[in-house]
Amino acid sequence: MTINHLREWIQVLDEAGELHRISAEVDPYLEIAEITDRVSKEEGAPNKALLFENVKGSELSVFINAFGSRERMALSLGGAPEEHAQRIEDLLEQSPPEGLLEKLKMLPKLAEVGKWFPKKVSSAPCQEVVWTDDQVDLSRLPVLTTWPEDAGPFITFPLCVTQDPETGRRNLGTYRLQVMGPRETGFHSHRHKDASRHLSKAKEQGNRIPVAVCIGADPATCFASVVPAPPDIDELLIAGFLRNKPVPLVACKRVPLEVPATAEIVLEGWVDPENLRREGPFGDHTGFYSLADDYPVFEIECMTMRQDPVYHTTLVGRPPQEDCWMTEGIERLLLPVLRKQFPEILDYRMPFEGVAHNLMYLKIKKAYPGHARKLMNAIWGLGQAMFTKAIVVVDEDCDIHDDSEVAWRVLNNIDPQRDFEFTLGPIEVLDHASRAACYGSKVGIDATRKMKEEGFEREWPGAISMSPEIKDSIQEKWSSFGFEA
């Protein structure tokens, strides 16, 4: 099932019992964040999406925690990420057609791919209300202040549309926006992100770049905005793949960009790479405050929206939060892509505590000496995976979705001096422990069985396990032993 816009998204979650409506007045300053933090960590309340219908100082409702569980991820994307991953795998396994008959068989697949490309429309719900210039006032929006030491209110789930000044290629990314005035926000695009590259090119040309920010789109488009796609892949094509239908786009009113037509709110304006201002601190998904630094300013010329829009946002902080489930979704979705490059990788996982870049488990079918180290270095050379601070490589008989088993295997299988691989390289800008901003060390841990060529001369022991015959025999008698459930 394709969810076409945010209101339909709310309806789907509501009908599935995955939405809780809050009618009591709640303050966007810290209170909504505290309630969401408790709900996302299941402290005394079931983990549900939340719709705050009575927000202090605003006429808009606030929608939050929509992706905040495995069940809601599946509901929101019209299927579990694993199901979409299977579709990707099926596409990747297509071999070039040979002969007329094989080419004809490919036509339905090509027609399906054609449905994923964005589609232009002439009018849109996101432009039912239009405010320009001095009419623009961000205080109309219930922007949350989420943590006590935040520098101010931050728009935390903005879908930011930018364009490469040289190639014209579009990028859709999620970069937090600190509200700095009625028509100004910070533009927090890290130096390794696509929007930052667009700004660098514009700076070389002595230009500014147009930016359009959507708040509240359909779930596939929201999710696609955080997928670490290569620079030449349009995230709206990813959204179209997940929806299995195109994302409708409408031309902006004031800037030469297009935005999802069914969005709730759109901010249009410009970012000058030379106009910098102190942004932050901000309580980030690492669970720590990211430090204040200078970032470009987003100057807004136009605000468009639906009649009676809903403000969509997210809370980030110490795991688990909504972004953890989105990261897990990305992990499952991209497994076939990773395996296409490295077939010996059977599975991978980024535990929540690693906040998407600090820890990765790799489960491999080891074939030769140094195999684990080869894959560590391969991961460090892949896009945003280059930020991975610690990579743990285990054999194919280890369940990497069981943290206890991983710890047991690693601690039993390593000689630290022999099995640790250290390297220096790029580090995520939010990593406060690195020796310098965006630069530091990383470690790989080879917890696989060692071969003679890797310096292991002794016999490698087998792990203790009961024989299957005894297990089956005891299982048949288990209920007669009188153990309490």
C-alpha angles and dihedrals in degrees: 000000000000117000107211103192144358097271090055087048090056090049093051093051091045093052090048092053091247097116130077119197117210115201098174116100111266129183119236086214104090097312098087089046093051092050092047092047091054093046095047090051092043094235102162095328135074115257104254140144110267131221112192105201099179110047117177112249096006141084092210127092119231121228116196144158092031094145093037101123141032090253094052091047089058093045092048097048097041091248140017116290087247089062091052089046089057089054089052091049091051090053093047091051093058109116122206110279118251119204132001096286093054091047091052090051088056094058096085089052091050090048089052092051089050089061092063099065117100117263124217120230129186100224134025145190090236089069100051088110121036126189121178138188111335091009088069111099121163090198085078086073122075093234110180129236099206109181132032097244097044113128090235141305115333131199098225105180104043117149101217118202117201134160132219105250091217106038101024090228113155125232128195113197140157112239120164117245120210110208107236101167143339091293104017138078136164116258106221103194112153118229091250095054128096096245089054090054089051089052092049091053091047090050091054088052093046091243140119124230130236115241131190121191123199121199116193114014134158113296096251091055092046090051094045090056091068098042109112095236123174114264093256095053117091109225089214087064088056089050089051090052091052092045092040086222134072125276107240112233130198129194115255120245099232109014131054095249138099126230137191105282096217096054119128098224133011128193116198126193150099139285119208110201089211095054103083131171136178109270128187161330096205132175099243139194090267088072091246133088112265108228125254115263140158116277134166120272122242107219111201121213100170140024120194129179149157122271106275095002125201117230110228118201143149137221119231124191141105111350139298098056135130092276090061091064090047090052090051088051091052090048093053093041095053099043093097090051091052092046091050088061096038112023091181090068105092097180143341136201138190108205116222092243089062090064093223098297111041101070138023130176117209121196111198143176097235114215108164144012113289092018093130092051092048090057094045090058091044091056091048088056096053119097113269090355084080087082094063105127098193129023119189116195120199137173126266094262093063120097102224091189089067109074092193092057093046092052091047093050095045096047092048098042105048136086096194098213092049101037105043118094115196126193139164125230148110116341129197110268090234092060103109095182100061118109091246137009109286094352131087149102132307132193135213120199118205104207095163124115108280126239128215091253089057091061101269112128100167131080114275109230125228120243117256115256135153119251115263091235093058091044091054092046093051092045090060091053098038098100091053094060094077097233113158116244 
